[in-house]
Each structure stands twice: as structure tokens, then as C-alpha cells.
Amino acid sequence: MKRSNNTVAGAMLLAVSLIACATDGGDDMAEQDETADEMDETGHEMDEMGDEAVSESASALAGSTVYTPFTGTSTTGSAATYGWKGFNTTYPATSEDFRGYALPLTVECSSSKSTRSHLDVTAGCLTAVPVGSYSRGKITSTSDGAFRVVALPFTGAETKPLKWTDVHNQFRFYYTGTSGPGVDPGFKAFVRYRSENDLYVASWRVDGVVQIKKKQGGTYTTLAQATKSKPSTGAWHTLRFDAIGTHLDLYLDGAKVLSATDSTFSWGTAGIRTDAMTGAYLDEWTVK
């Protein structure tokens, strides 16, 4: 049976229509796939941006917990040029000898950090007490055995601590033995202390080890080390740590025992640290 021409033509038109519909549907699906891909890419970009934001926030938070006495611009110069004194005061006139206090008196504790303008106790407590006919500074450590104090020097006109370059940091100490926990028990001095993560520190440990270290970004590097006599108990000793240019020198009881050279830090402040030394005494802390 033969089909009529009209029937054939109709069939041809139907086939063309179906092909066109199939083609249009394929284009729509392709466009949908492209849109989905774009949404995926956008989602990935947003995820990456979110990760970066979280990372930056975490870094900012971590950075905000690092102690530093330098929170703004201020004068930079040697301790010989800019003597140690508090804000709008002349005390301590280069030397904290604990004789200007009504005894006994809390000089400052880490729980009351704004008591004195010329120093900042960042761990533990420092008290002026009578010892015989003299006044001394007495150390109380934290529960983990640490005591830290830094000098806050001012020019007199600025509200921010100045930044010492060349400096001699010296103090006397007396102890009868270690007390409580502590990392490498002993007596230590800071120079060019910028923050708790960036500084130079010299140590005279109770095991006789003497060291000069750099702490940069929270990581310690030993610049020089030796073993000397242990600091004897029941006697006064003097520890002095100098930073002059790139030279770092450690003196114990008046004798130079260790030297190092480093150019990482050119300014900062001075300070004292002890470990496992609750009950020990300090005297004549001089920065010049």
C-alpha cells in the first residue's frame, strides 16, 4: 500500500520537529551543566575565602596574646642617653634598689600590672621587704615556677615606653635553694626585649650552665654556652648582660664569662627572669 504525498510530508515535518526539540533540550541541559559548574566554582572560591578569613582571624588572635610593652611609636636610643625612669617621674633614676618604698610593699604583680609606671611584672609578683637593716625585692613565682619583670623607660614627654639600643642590664640576687617547678632553674637577664617571643636572654643556671640565647618568633637559638661554677646559695651574686652594637656579653660576679655576636635585634627593653626561685631576693637592678 502506497502512502500519499501528504502523509509523507507530515511525517517529515514531525521528524524535523522532534529533532529540533531534542537539540533545544540538549542545549538547555548543557547550559544547566555550565551553571552548575559555575556554582561549584563559586562555592569553592567562597570556601577558600572562608578558609583564608578563618586563618587570618586565628593568626590575629594568636598574635594578640603575645605580650609586648611596645604598642606604639616612641624614641629609640641607648640607656646611657635615656636613663631608666617611669612616666612623669624620675624614679628609679637608672637603679631599682627597693629603698624608696614603705616596707613591706607590693611593688607589682602580674595580676595588678599598672601599679608602677617604670616596670611591668608579667609573671609572678615582686615585693619590697626588709632584710635586716636593708630593703630588698622578694620574688614570688607563678604556679609553673616562672617570674618575669621588664623595665619600662620613658623620655618624660612620650606616653609610650622608649626603645633602648645599647644597654647594660645588671642585678644582684640571693637564694637559699630552688623552690617549686621551673624550666632550667636559675637567674636570667633580658636585653633588647621586644616581646615575649623576640629577645636576647642570658642565663646563670643552678647547674652551672651559662648561656646566651636569642628567641625569635618564639623559637630559641643558643648563641653561646659554657659550664662555670654554680651560683652558691646563701650569698649575693651579680649578673650583668650587655648589648653594645652587635656584641652580647655576660658577666658573673664582675667577670666576663661568655660573649656572642648577633644583629637580629637592635632595640628593645631590659628585664629579669627566674625559674623555680620563689623566695629569692633581688637588689640593685641597674639599667644604664
RADA-V762212 format. One record per residue. N is the residue number from 0. RES is the residue in one small letter. SS is DSSP state (a for helix, b for strand, c for the rest). PHI is phi in whole degrees, -180 to 180 (NA if undefined). PSI is psi in radians with two decimals (999 if undefined). Layout:
n=N res=RES ss=SS phi=PHI psi=PSI
n=N res=RES ss=SS phi=PHI psi=PSI
This chain:
n=0 res=m ss=c phi=NA psi=2.22
n=1 res=k ss=c phi=-87 psi=2.50
n=2 res=r ss=c phi=-85 psi=2.64
n=3 res=s ss=c phi=-79 psi=2.84
n=4 res=n ss=a phi=-61 psi=-0.67
n=5 res=n ss=a phi=-63 psi=-0.68
n=6 res=t ss=a phi=-66 psi=-0.74
n=7 res=v ss=a phi=-64 psi=-0.76
n=8 res=a ss=a phi=-63 psi=-0.71
n=9 res=g ss=a phi=-63 psi=-0.72
n=10 res=a ss=a phi=-64 psi=-0.69
n=11 res=m ss=a phi=-64 psi=-0.73
n=12 res=l ss=a phi=-63 psi=-0.69
n=13 res=l ss=a phi=-64 psi=-0.71
n=14 res=a ss=a phi=-65 psi=-0.76
n=15 res=v ss=a phi=-62 psi=-0.73
n=16 res=s ss=a phi=-62 psi=-0.76
n=17 res=l ss=a phi=-64 psi=-0.70
n=18 res=i ss=a phi=-63 psi=-0.75
n=19 res=a ss=a phi=-62 psi=-0.75
n=20 res=c ss=a phi=-63 psi=-0.73
n=21 res=a ss=a phi=-63 psi=-0.71
n=22 res=t ss=a phi=-65 psi=-0.79
n=23 res=d ss=a phi=-62 psi=-0.69
n=24 res=g ss=a phi=-64 psi=-0.70
n=25 res=g ss=a phi=-64 psi=-0.71
n=26 res=d ss=a phi=-64 psi=-0.73
n=27 res=d ss=a phi=-62 psi=-0.75
n=28 res=m ss=a phi=-65 psi=-0.67
n=29 res=a ss=a phi=-64 psi=-0.74
n=30 res=e ss=a phi=-63 psi=-0.69
n=31 res=q ss=a phi=-63 psi=-0.71
n=32 res=d ss=a phi=-63 psi=-0.74
n=33 res=e ss=a phi=-63 psi=-0.73
n=34 res=t ss=a phi=-61 psi=-0.75
n=35 res=a ss=a phi=-63 psi=-0.72
n=36 res=d ss=a phi=-61 psi=-0.75
n=37 res=e ss=a phi=-63 psi=-0.70
n=38 res=m ss=a phi=-65 psi=-0.68
n=39 res=d ss=a phi=-62 psi=-0.79
n=40 res=e ss=a phi=-62 psi=-0.74
n=41 res=t ss=a phi=-62 psi=-0.73
n=42 res=g ss=a phi=-61 psi=-0.75
n=43 res=h ss=a phi=-62 psi=-0.74
n=44 res=e ss=a phi=-62 psi=-0.72
n=45 res=m ss=a phi=-66 psi=-0.68
n=46 res=d ss=a phi=-62 psi=-0.77
n=47 res=e ss=a phi=-64 psi=-0.74
n=48 res=m ss=a phi=-63 psi=-0.68
n=49 res=g ss=a phi=-64 psi=-0.75
n=50 res=d ss=a phi=-61 psi=-0.73
n=51 res=e ss=a phi=-64 psi=-0.72
n=52 res=a ss=a phi=-63 psi=-0.75
n=53 res=v ss=a phi=-63 psi=-0.75
n=54 res=s ss=a phi=-62 psi=-0.79
n=55 res=e ss=a phi=-64 psi=-0.71
n=56 res=s ss=a phi=-64 psi=-0.72
n=57 res=a ss=a phi=-64 psi=-0.71
n=58 res=s ss=a phi=-64 psi=-0.75
n=59 res=a ss=a phi=-63 psi=-0.71
n=60 res=l ss=a phi=-65 psi=-0.76
n=61 res=a ss=a phi=-63 psi=-0.72
n=62 res=g ss=a phi=-65 psi=-0.58
n=63 res=s ss=a phi=-70 psi=-0.27
n=64 res=t ss=c phi=-92 psi=-0.07
n=65 res=v ss=c phi=-85 psi=2.11
n=66 res=y ss=c phi=-72 psi=2.38
n=67 res=t ss=c phi=-149 psi=2.45
n=68 res=p ss=c phi=-83 psi=-0.13
n=69 res=f ss=c phi=-101 psi=1.76
n=70 res=t ss=c phi=-113 psi=0.14
n=71 res=g ss=c phi=-168 psi=-3.13
n=72 res=t ss=c phi=-75 psi=2.56
n=73 res=s ss=c phi=-162 psi=3.04
n=74 res=t ss=c phi=-67 psi=2.54
n=75 res=t ss=b phi=-120 psi=2.29
n=76 res=g ss=b phi=-179 psi=3.04
n=77 res=s ss=c phi=-74 psi=2.75
n=78 res=a ss=c phi=-68 psi=-0.45
n=79 res=a ss=c phi=-67 psi=-0.60
n=80 res=t ss=c phi=-81 psi=-0.73
n=81 res=y ss=c phi=-118 psi=1.68
n=82 res=g ss=c phi=-67 psi=2.79
n=83 res=w ss=c phi=-76 psi=1.99
n=84 res=k ss=c phi=-152 psi=2.74
n=85 res=g ss=c phi=-79 psi=-3.14
n=86 res=f ss=c phi=-72 psi=2.10
n=87 res=n ss=c phi=60 psi=0.46
n=88 res=t ss=c phi=-136 psi=2.91
n=89 res=t ss=c phi=-99 psi=-0.29
n=90 res=y ss=c phi=-74 psi=2.44
n=91 res=p ss=c phi=-96 psi=0.19
n=92 res=a ss=c phi=55 psi=0.87
n=93 res=t ss=c phi=81 psi=-0.35
n=94 res=s ss=b phi=-137 psi=2.12
n=95 res=e ss=b phi=-90 psi=1.78
n=96 res=d ss=c phi=-109 psi=0.09
n=97 res=f ss=c phi=63 psi=0.31
n=98 res=r ss=c phi=-98 psi=-0.05
n=99 res=g ss=c phi=-98 psi=0.21
n=100 res=y ss=c phi=-112 psi=2.58
n=101 res=a ss=c phi=-75 psi=2.13
n=102 res=l ss=c phi=-97 psi=2.58
n=103 res=p ss=c phi=-78 psi=2.70
n=104 res=l ss=b phi=-151 psi=2.38
n=105 res=t ss=b phi=-73 psi=2.04
n=106 res=v ss=b phi=-71 psi=-0.98
n=107 res=e ss=b phi=-171 psi=2.60
n=108 res=c ss=b phi=-126 psi=2.81
n=109 res=s ss=c phi=-66 psi=-0.30
n=110 res=s ss=c phi=-89 psi=-0.10
n=111 res=s ss=b phi=-143 psi=1.20
n=112 res=k ss=c phi=-75 psi=-0.14
n=113 res=s ss=c phi=-103 psi=0.28
n=114 res=t ss=c phi=-67 psi=-0.74
n=115 res=r ss=c phi=-121 psi=2.42
n=116 res=s ss=c phi=-83 psi=-0.29
n=117 res=h ss=c phi=-95 psi=-0.07
n=118 res=l ss=b phi=-153 psi=2.87
n=119 res=d ss=b phi=-138 psi=1.96
n=120 res=v ss=b phi=-83 psi=2.00
n=121 res=t ss=b phi=-99 psi=-0.20
n=122 res=a ss=b phi=-154 psi=2.19
n=123 res=g ss=c phi=90 psi=-2.67
n=124 res=c ss=b phi=-148 psi=2.55
n=125 res=l ss=b phi=-125 psi=2.18
n=126 res=t ss=b phi=-126 psi=2.43
n=127 res=a ss=b phi=-89 psi=2.15
n=128 res=v ss=b phi=-135 psi=2.71
n=129 res=p ss=b phi=-82 psi=2.33
n=130 res=v ss=b phi=-127 psi=1.76
n=131 res=g ss=c phi=66 psi=-2.21
n=132 res=s ss=c phi=-96 psi=0.17
n=133 res=y ss=b phi=-118 psi=2.82
n=134 res=s ss=b phi=-108 psi=2.45
n=135 res=r ss=b phi=-135 psi=2.92
n=136 res=g ss=b phi=-96 psi=2.32
n=137 res=k ss=b phi=-113 psi=2.36
n=138 res=i ss=b phi=-94 psi=2.34
n=139 res=t ss=b phi=-123 psi=2.10
n=140 res=s ss=c phi=-86 psi=2.93
n=141 res=t ss=c phi=-75 psi=3.08
n=142 res=s ss=c phi=-64 psi=-0.40
n=143 res=d ss=c phi=-95 psi=0.15
n=144 res=g ss=c phi=91 psi=0.11
n=145 res=a ss=b phi=-98 psi=2.50
n=146 res=f ss=b phi=-134 psi=2.29
n=147 res=r ss=b phi=-141 psi=2.42
n=148 res=v ss=b phi=-145 psi=2.43
n=149 res=v ss=b phi=-124 psi=2.58
n=150 res=a ss=b phi=-78 psi=2.49
n=151 res=l ss=c phi=-118 psi=1.72
n=152 res=p ss=c phi=-92 psi=2.53
n=153 res=f ss=c phi=-131 psi=2.65
n=154 res=t ss=c phi=-81 psi=-0.36
n=155 res=g ss=c phi=110 psi=-0.48
n=156 res=a ss=c phi=-107 psi=-0.39
n=157 res=e ss=c phi=-99 psi=2.61
n=158 res=t ss=c phi=-93 psi=-0.10
n=159 res=k ss=c phi=-108 psi=2.49
n=160 res=p ss=c phi=-58 psi=2.43
n=161 res=l ss=c phi=-78 psi=2.87
n=162 res=k ss=b phi=-111 psi=1.91
n=163 res=w ss=b phi=-75 psi=2.46
n=164 res=t ss=c phi=-100 psi=-1.60
n=165 res=d ss=c phi=-74 psi=2.38
n=166 res=v ss=b phi=-157 psi=2.57
n=167 res=h ss=b phi=-115 psi=2.03
n=168 res=n ss=b phi=-112 psi=2.02
n=169 res=q ss=b phi=-137 psi=2.49
n=170 res=f ss=b phi=-152 psi=2.80
n=171 res=r ss=b phi=-106 psi=2.59
n=172 res=f ss=b phi=-142 psi=2.75
n=173 res=y ss=b phi=-145 psi=2.32
n=174 res=y ss=c phi=-148 psi=2.74
n=175 res=t ss=c phi=-107 psi=-0.09
n=176 res=g ss=c phi=155 psi=2.96
n=177 res=t ss=c phi=-73 psi=2.74
n=178 res=s ss=b phi=-146 psi=2.05
n=179 res=g ss=c phi=80 psi=-3.04
n=180 res=p ss=c phi=-74 psi=2.99
n=181 res=g ss=c phi=167 psi=2.60
n=182 res=v ss=c phi=-90 psi=2.07
n=183 res=d ss=c phi=51 psi=1.18
n=184 res=p ss=c phi=-50 psi=2.36
n=185 res=g ss=b phi=160 psi=-2.90
n=186 res=f ss=b phi=-117 psi=2.40
n=187 res=k ss=b phi=-139 psi=2.63
n=188 res=a ss=b phi=-127 psi=2.44
n=189 res=f ss=b phi=-100 psi=2.53
n=190 res=v ss=b phi=-136 psi=2.69
n=191 res=r ss=b phi=49 psi=0.73
n=192 res=y ss=b phi=-76 psi=1.97
n=193 res=r ss=b phi=-98 psi=-0.68
n=194 res=s ss=b phi=-157 psi=3.05
n=195 res=e ss=c phi=-65 psi=-0.19
n=196 res=n ss=c phi=-107 psi=-0.11
n=197 res=d ss=b phi=-139 psi=1.91
n=198 res=l ss=b phi=-174 psi=2.96
n=199 res=y ss=b phi=-111 psi=2.49
n=200 res=v ss=b phi=-140 psi=2.39
n=201 res=a ss=b phi=-116 psi=2.44
n=202 res=s ss=b phi=-127 psi=2.51
n=203 res=w ss=b phi=-124 psi=1.75
n=204 res=r ss=b phi=-88 psi=2.77
n=205 res=v ss=c phi=-72 psi=-0.18
n=206 res=d ss=c phi=-91 psi=0.06
n=207 res=g ss=c phi=93 psi=-0.12
n=208 res=v ss=b phi=-74 psi=2.29
n=209 res=v ss=b phi=-118 psi=2.46
n=210 res=q ss=b phi=-145 psi=2.67
n=211 res=i ss=b phi=-123 psi=2.16
n=212 res=k ss=b phi=-127 psi=2.70
n=213 res=k ss=b phi=-111 psi=2.36
n=214 res=k ss=b phi=-116 psi=2.00
n=215 res=q ss=b phi=-129 psi=2.15
n=216 res=g ss=c phi=61 psi=0.46
n=217 res=g ss=c phi=89 psi=-0.04
n=218 res=t ss=b phi=-110 psi=2.25
n=219 res=y ss=b phi=-85 psi=2.47
n=220 res=t ss=b phi=-130 psi=2.21
n=221 res=t ss=b phi=-80 psi=2.12
n=222 res=l ss=b phi=-93 psi=-0.53
n=223 res=a ss=b phi=-161 psi=2.57
n=224 res=q ss=b phi=-154 psi=2.56
n=225 res=a ss=b phi=-157 psi=2.96
n=226 res=t ss=b phi=-116 psi=2.17
n=227 res=k ss=c phi=-124 psi=-2.98
n=228 res=s ss=c phi=-66 psi=2.55
n=229 res=k ss=c phi=-71 psi=2.57
n=230 res=p ss=c phi=-69 psi=2.05
n=231 res=s ss=c phi=-68 psi=2.58
n=232 res=t ss=c phi=-81 psi=2.76
n=233 res=g ss=c phi=70 psi=0.40
n=234 res=a ss=c phi=-147 psi=2.70
n=235 res=w ss=b phi=-86 psi=2.40
n=236 res=h ss=b phi=-129 psi=2.75
n=237 res=t ss=b phi=-120 psi=2.27
n=238 res=l ss=b phi=-118 psi=2.26
n=239 res=r ss=b phi=-133 psi=2.33
n=240 res=f ss=b phi=-129 psi=2.08
n=241 res=d ss=b phi=-108 psi=2.51
n=242 res=a ss=b phi=-129 psi=1.88
n=243 res=i ss=b phi=-126 psi=1.95
n=244 res=g ss=c phi=61 psi=-2.20
n=245 res=t ss=c phi=-97 psi=0.10
n=246 res=h ss=b phi=-95 psi=2.33
n=247 res=l ss=b phi=-121 psi=2.17
n=248 res=d ss=b phi=-130 psi=2.38
n=249 res=l ss=b phi=-113 psi=2.24
n=250 res=y ss=b phi=-118 psi=2.37
n=251 res=l ss=b phi=-122 psi=2.12
n=252 res=d ss=c phi=50 psi=0.71
n=253 res=g ss=c phi=90 psi=-0.13
n=254 res=a ss=b phi=-109 psi=2.33
n=255 res=k ss=b phi=-71 psi=2.22
n=256 res=v ss=b phi=-120 psi=-0.26
n=257 res=l ss=b phi=-158 psi=2.49
n=258 res=s ss=b phi=-140 psi=2.69
n=259 res=a ss=b phi=-153 psi=2.84
n=260 res=t ss=b phi=-127 psi=2.28
n=261 res=d ss=c phi=-160 psi=2.50
n=262 res=s ss=c phi=-116 psi=0.25
n=263 res=t ss=c phi=-63 psi=-0.84
n=264 res=f ss=c phi=-116 psi=2.28
n=265 res=s ss=c phi=-109 psi=-0.18
n=266 res=w ss=c phi=-153 psi=2.91
n=267 res=g ss=b phi=161 psi=-2.70
n=268 res=t ss=b phi=-125 psi=-3.09
n=269 res=a ss=b phi=-116 psi=2.76
n=270 res=g ss=b phi=-167 psi=-3.14
n=271 res=i ss=b phi=-130 psi=2.47
n=272 res=r ss=b phi=-134 psi=2.49
n=273 res=t ss=b phi=-134 psi=2.73
n=274 res=d ss=b phi=-132 psi=2.31
n=275 res=a ss=c phi=60 psi=0.73
n=276 res=m ss=b phi=-128 psi=0.54
n=277 res=t ss=c phi=-57 psi=2.31
n=278 res=g ss=c phi=93 psi=-0.17
n=279 res=a ss=c phi=-72 psi=2.81
n=280 res=y ss=b phi=-114 psi=2.59
n=281 res=l ss=b phi=-121 psi=2.66
n=282 res=d ss=b phi=-158 psi=2.70
n=283 res=e ss=b phi=48 psi=0.96
n=284 res=w ss=b phi=-78 psi=1.96
n=285 res=t ss=b phi=-120 psi=2.33
n=286 res=v ss=b phi=-125 psi=2.08
n=287 res=k ss=c phi=-153 psi=999
